Amino acid sequence: MKKQQIQQQEQLTAYDKKVIYDMFYMSIEWLEKYIEIVYKNEFPDWESRKQIRDNLTITRKDIYNNPEKAKKAFSTQMFLFGTTLEDSPVFREDLKKEFHQWISATKIGNDCPDELKHLLYGFNEVMDGNIEKVRKDMENRKREIEIDSPKYLEQMSKLFANIQVPMYGEREVQKNLEGKTHLDMGFGNRFSSGNTEHGEQTFQQIAGVVSASHDSFHFYPQQGQQQKTNSEIIQDIRQNPRNWRTDEIITDLGENRQETVLIHQSARLDDYDQRTGKLNLANNPIYQASRFNAQEIAEIQQALNISQQQSAQVQQPPYKWNF
C-alpha cells in the first residue's frame, strides 16, 4: 500500500496539484460567501473574519436574496472538489490541516448554527474521500428545470460557451508547468493566521454534535421530501432558534399583499409563480399564521423570544409575530 502511494506521488504533476488546490480554495470561497449571505446576524463582523478577501471568482447575483441557492452553489463546488481529490488522495491530510487552520482563522466555534455545522462536517468528509452522501443528494435533488426541457438545453449551451475562455487559460497554464512534478509546486498555508490544532479541536466538537444526525441532513432539497408537520416545525425552532425569524413580506405581487410569516433561513423569498404572482409556499419553508392554532403560535413566540434573550450579544430587532 505504501509503495503504491509513493508511486502515485511520483506520477502527480505540478498541474495536478494546482488544480486540486484551486478547487479547494474555490470551495472555501463559496463557503465564505454562503456564510456572508445566510448568517448576517450570527457573524456581523464576517467581512473582517473571512480569509479570501476579493471573491473574484464569484460573480453570480442570484444568490444574494436566496440562501438556498447559496447553499446549493457551495455544495456543488464541494462535490466537484471531492471528485477531483479522489484521484489524488496524497493531498488529503495537508488539505484537512489547512481547512482546520481556516476554521481557527475565521473564529468559527461550536456555537455556530446547525446547518453550518453540517456543511463543515460534510466538507471534512469529502476530504476524507467520503463523497457518496453529497453525490446521492445531488442525484435526488429537486430540479428547478427539467433535464428534457428546452430551457435546460439553453442553459447548458450558455454554460458551455462561458467556460471556453477559462479552459483556454488553463491549457496555457498546463503548458507552462509541463515537465514539473507536484514537488516543484509551492502551495498551501494560505490561512496561516489560524492555528491547526485549535481548528481541529473546534471541528471535533462540531463533529460530535452533528455526526449522528448527518444522514438526515441534505445538501439540496430532495425529491419526495415531505413538508414538516406543525409539531416538527416547532421542535426545530426550539432546537435551532437562530435559523428562524418572523418578518413581513409580500406574498402576492398582483395584489401587493404583505403578510407577517414564519421564515426559515433557507427560504427562497424570490420564488414567485410567474402566472399568479403569488409566492410559492409548497416545499418552501415560509409559513403563514393560518397554518397554526393559537397554542402553537404561543409556543413559537416563546421559542423566538427565548432565542432573542440568549443572543443578546448580537444586535437584532425584537421578534414579533402579531396576528
N, C-alpha and C positions, 0 to 999 in steps of 0.2 A: 504493500500500500504506500509506504513512504517513498520507495523507489519510483512508483508511478507518479506520485505527486512532484518529485524532483524533475522527472522527465517533462511533466506538464509545464512546470515553471520555466524550463529551458525553451519551450516552444512558444511561450507567450511573447508577443511583440510589444514594442513601446506603444503602438497604436491601440492594441488590445486594452492596455492599462488606461490609456487616455479615455477611451470610450466608456469603460466601466466607471471611472471616477467622474466623468462628465455626467453620466446618468445618475450617479449618487448625489452629486451636488444639485442637479436639476430637481431630484426628488425632495431634497431638503428645502430648496427654494419654493416648491409648490406647497410643502408642509407649512412653511412660514407664511405664505400667502393665505392659506386656509385659516391659520390661527388669526391673522390680521383681520380677515373678513368676519369670522364667526365669533371670536371671543374679544370683542372690543371692551366689554365691561370687565371681564376677568383679567385682561392684560392691557390696561390703559396706557402703559409705557412700552408697548411692544416695539415701537419704532426704534427705541434705544436698545432693546434686548435682542432683536433679530440679528443674525450673523451675516446674511447675504444682503447687502445694502441696496444694490442697484436694481435688482429684479428685471434685468434687461430682456430675459428670455420669455417673460410672461407678459403678453400683450392683449390677452382676452379681456373684454369689458363686460361680458355677460355674467361673470361670476360674482360681481360686487354686491348685487342685491339678491343673490341666490346661493345660500350656504351649501345646499345640496350639490349644486354644480361644482363648487369649490372642492367639496369632499370627493366627488367622483373624479375630478381632474387630478387631484393628488393620488388617489387610489390607482388610476390608470398609469400614471407616471411611475408609481412604486412597482406595479406589476411589470412594466417594461424593463425597469431596472433589475428586477428579480430574474426575469428570463435571460437577460444579458449576463448576469452574475453566475447563472447555472453552469456555464461553460468555463468559468474561471474561479473556482472556489478558493484558490490560494489567497485571494484578496479579502476573504470574508472577515477574518479576525481583525485585520487592520481597519477595515471599514466600520466594524462594530465599535472599535475603540474610538474612532473619530465621531461616530454617532453619539456615544456616551459623552464625549467632550462637548458636543453641541448641546446636549441636554443640560450639562453643567453651565455652559457659557450663557444660555438663554434663561437660566434660573427657573426652569420649569420644575415644579415639585409634585409630590404625591397628592397634593390638594387640587390638581388641575381637573377639569371636567371629565366625566367618564368616557365620553366619545373620543376625546383626545387621548386618553389612556389607551383605549383600544387601537387607535391608529398608530401610536408609538409602539405598542406591543406587536401589532401586525408588521410594522416596518422592520423591527428586530427579527421577527420570524422569517421574513423574506431574506434577510441577510444570513440567516441560518440555513437557507435553502428550502424552506417550507413555503412554497407559493401556491399550494393547492387550494387553500382557503380563498384567497383573493381571486384565483382563476375560476373556481366554481361560482363565486358571487358574480363575477363578470359575465360568465356564460348564461346565468339565470337572471340577469338584470332586466328590469322593465325598460323597454326601449321607447324613447320619445318618437322615433321614426322607424317604421318597419323596414326591414332589410330589402324587401322586394318593391318598395315604393319608389316612384321617380325622384322624390325629394332626397332619398338616401343616396341614390346614384349621383345626383347633382352635388351633394356634399362631398362624396368620395372623389369626384372629379376635381373639385376645388382644392381638397386636401392634397391630392397628387400634384397639382400644379404648384402649390405653395411650398412643397418640400424639395423641389428640384434645385433651387439655388443653394439651400443649406447642404444638400447632398453633394453638389459640385465642390463646395468649400471643403467638405470632409475628405473628398478624394484628393484634393491638393495637400491637406494635412497628412493624410496617409502616405502620399508620395514622398513628402519631406522627411518622414520618420522611417522610411524604408531602410532595412538592414539593422535597425536598433532593437534591442530587447526591452522588456519592462524594467530591467535593472538600470537601464540608461535613462529612464523617465522619472524625474522627480515629481512626486505628488503627495498630497495628504497634509495633515496637521494644519488645516485651514482654520480650525476653531481652537487655536492654542490658548485662548483666554480661559477656556474651560479646563476642569480637572477630570481626567478619565476615571479615576477611582470614585470620585464623588458622583459623577454622572452615572456610573454603573450601579452604585448603591441606590440612587434615586430610581433608576429603571427597575431594579429588582423589587423595590417597594411597589411600583406601579404594576409590575407583572403579577405580584402576589395578590393584587386586588382584582384583576380582570382575567387572569388566565383560565379560571374555572368557567367563566361565562362567555368566553370569546367565541365559541361556536355559534352562539345565538346572535352575535353581532354581525352586521352586514356592511360591507364597503359600498354597496349600491342598493337602491330599492329593488326588492326581489319580485319576480312574477309570482302571482298567487299569494302574496303577502297580505294577510288579513288585517283589517283595521282593529285597533285595540278596543277593548271594552272600556266603559267608564271607570270601573274599578282598577283596571290595569293602568289607565292614564293617571289616575290619582296616586297610585302606588309609585309610578315613575316620577311624578312631581315631588313626592316626599323623599325619594331616594336621590334624585338629581335635580333639586330645585333651580339650580343655576342654568339649566337647559331650557327653562320655561319662562314665559312672561305673558302678560296681557297687554294688548295695545289696540288702538283704534286704527282700522284700515278700511280701505274701500273694497267692498265685496261685490259691487255691481257697478261697472263702468257706465253702463247705459243710463241708470238712474242716479248715478253718483251717490249710491247708498253707502254710508260709513257705519261700521259696527265695531263694538268692542269684543274682541275674540281672544281665545287662549291659543298661544303660538309656541310651538317647539322651535328650537334654534335651526333645525334642518328644513323648516318650511320654505316653500317656494312662493314668495309673495308676488311674483310677476307672472304667475301661471294662470292667465285668464283664457276662458273659452272664447275663441275669436268669433264664433257665431252668436253667442248670447251676451258676451261681455261680462259674464259672471266669473268670479274667482273659483278655480277648480278645487273643491274640498275633498273629493274622493281620493283616498290614499295620500292625502297631503295633510300633515299634522297641524291643521288650523281648525279650531273647534268653536262653534257658536254656542251662545248661552243656552239656547233652546234644547241642546243635547242633554243637559244636566238638570237634575232636580235641585230643590232648594238645599237639601242636606249636602249633596255633592259639591254645590257651589261654595258652601260654607267651608268644606274640607279643603277645597282648592285655595280659597282665600287665606285660610290659616297656614297652609303649607308655604304659600308665597310670602306671607308676612314673616314667617319664621326665617325664610331664606334671606329676607331683607335685613333682619336683625343680625343674622350670623355673618353677613357680608358687609358689615358697617364700614370696613376699611375701603371698600370700593364705592365710589360715588355713583349712586343710581337714584332715579326718581322713585318715589314710593309706588309700590304695586297697588293698583286699584282695579276692581272689576265690578262696576256698578251696572245692575240690570234694571 
